[in-house]
Amino acid sequence: MGQSEAERLTREFETDRVSGFWFEVAIPENAFERCRDLARRHGHQFGMRTLDSLHVACALELKADRFWTFDERQAKLAKAQGLKS
């Protein structure tokens, strides 16, 4: 991806965010504790990185029903935690 494509995508994302299509939420208070727990229990099994487990931990803390990702490790962990894709 070239610089102009990256800039275009950034502008489109910002437009979507301002319109309310995407919204920001703070990292939930217990997400880091849950992240640590997930990494401890499943890190070796799925080969997770810190951001993989933090992403899933946030979804769980925010009571998400579904978890969308293109990352295979995150998807496996999310499924193991009962999140639907």
VOPAGU-2260 file (C-alpha; in pm, 1 decimal, decimal comma):
REM VOPAGU-2260
SITE   aa  ch    i         X         Y         Z
SITE  MET   A    0       0,0       0,0       0,0
SITE  GLY   A    1     136,8     335,0     -97,4
SITE  GLN   A    2     135,1     656,8     104,7
SITE  SER   A    3    -159,7     805,6     -86,3
SITE  GLU   A    4    -368,5     490,0     -32,4
SITE  ALA   A    5    -288,0     492,7     339,6
SITE  GLU   A    6    -387,0     859,9     362,6
SITE  ARG   A    7    -713,8     792,2     177,3
SITE  LEU   A    8    -801,0     504,4     410,8
SITE  THR   A    9    -720,4     719,1     713,8
SITE  ARG   A   10    -952,3     994,9     586,3
SITE  GLU   A   11   -1230,1     742,5     519,6
SITE  PHE   A   12   -1192,9     593,5     866,5
SITE  GLU   A   13   -1207,0     939,6    1024,8
SITE  THR   A   14   -1520,3    1022,9     822,5
SITE  ASP   A   15   -1682,5     699,5     940,1
SITE  ARG   A   16   -1581,7     767,6    1301,3
SITE  VAL   A   17   -1723,4    1120,7    1296,8
SITE  SER   A   18   -2048,6     995,1    1141,1
SITE  GLY   A   19   -2090,4     742,2    1421,3
SITE  PHE   A   20   -2026,9     430,9    1211,0
SITE  TRP   A   21   -1729,1     350,9    1438,3
SITE  PHE   A   22   -1711,2     466,1    1795,6
SITE  GLU   A   23   -1439,2     480,9    2056,4
SITE  VAL   A   24   -1455,7     325,4    2398,0
SITE  ALA   A   25   -1199,1     330,5    2675,2
SITE  ILE   A   26   -1012,5      13,1    2755,8
SITE  PRO   A   27   -1222,8    -155,4    3024,0
SITE  GLU   A   28   -1083,9    -136,5    3377,6
SITE  ASN   A   29   -1029,2    -511,9    3416,2
SITE  ALA   A   30    -903,0    -574,9    3061,6
SITE  PHE   A   31    -535,7    -585,9    3159,1
SITE  GLU   A   32    -599,0    -839,4    3434,2
SITE  ARG   A   33    -805,6   -1052,4    3198,2
SITE  CYS   A   34    -537,8   -1015,7    2930,0
SITE  ARG   A   35    -275,5   -1147,0    3172,6
SITE  ASP   A   36    -500,5   -1437,4    3267,6
SITE  LEU   A   37    -572,9   -1528,0    2905,4
SITE  ALA   A   38    -204,4   -1514,7    2816,9
SITE  ARG   A   39    -113,1   -1730,4    3115,5
SITE  ARG   A   40    -379,7   -1989,9    3040,8
SITE  HIS   A   41    -372,2   -1995,7    2660,4
SITE  GLY   A   42     -54,2   -1824,1    2539,0
SITE  HIS   A   43     139,7   -2143,2    2480,5
SITE  GLN   A   44    -157,3   -2311,7    2312,7
SITE  PHE   A   45    -228,6   -2040,8    2054,8
SITE  GLY   A   46     109,5   -1864,5    2032,1
SITE  MET   A   47     -51,7   -1533,9    2125,7
SITE  ARG   A   48     113,0   -1197,6    2149,4
SITE  THR   A   49      18,7    -940,2    2411,0
SITE  LEU   A   50    -207,2    -741,0    2177,7
SITE  ASP   A   51    -385,4   -1060,5    2071,6
SITE  SER   A   52    -487,2   -1138,4    2427,5
SITE  LEU   A   53    -563,0    -771,4    2505,2
SITE  HIS   A   54    -795,0    -748,1    2204,1
SITE  VAL   A   55    -989,7   -1057,4    2315,2
SITE  ALA   A   56    -986,0    -943,7    2679,3
SITE  CYS   A   57   -1142,8    -609,6    2582,0
SITE  ALA   A   58   -1413,7    -784,7    2381,6
SITE  LEU   A   59   -1493,6   -1006,9    2678,3
SITE  GLU   A   60   -1497,7    -716,4    2924,6
SITE  LEU   A   61   -1725,7    -517,9    2692,8
SITE  LYS   A   62   -1963,7    -818,2    2679,1
SITE  ALA   A   63   -1931,1    -858,6    2301,7
SITE  ASP   A   64   -2127,9   -1138,8    2137,1
SITE  ARG   A   65   -1908,7   -1157,5    1829,1
SITE  PHE   A   66   -1541,3   -1114,9    1758,6
SITE  TRP   A   67   -1426,6   -1011,1    1412,0
SITE  THR   A   68   -1062,2   -1047,4    1316,7
SITE  PHE   A   69    -838,1   -1161,8    1035,7
SITE  ASP   A   70    -579,5   -1273,7    1291,8
SITE  GLU   A   71    -583,2   -1650,9    1331,5
SITE  ARG   A   72    -447,4   -1645,3    1688,7
SITE  GLN   A   73    -707,7   -1397,2    1805,9
SITE  ALA   A   74    -983,8   -1593,3    1635,5
SITE  LYS   A   75    -880,1   -1917,5    1805,6
SITE  LEU   A   76    -861,1   -1753,5    2147,5
SITE  ALA   A   77   -1193,2   -1572,1    2100,2
SITE  LYS   A   78   -1362,7   -1896,2    1998,5
SITE  ALA   A   79   -1212,1   -2077,1    2298,3
SITE  GLN   A   80   -1363,6   -1803,5    2517,9
SITE  GLY   A   81   -1710,2   -1848,8    2366,1
SITE  LEU   A   82   -1715,4   -1552,0    2129,7
SITE  LYS   A   83   -1880,4   -1613,6    1792,5
SITE  SER   A   84   -1718,0   -1501,0    1470,2
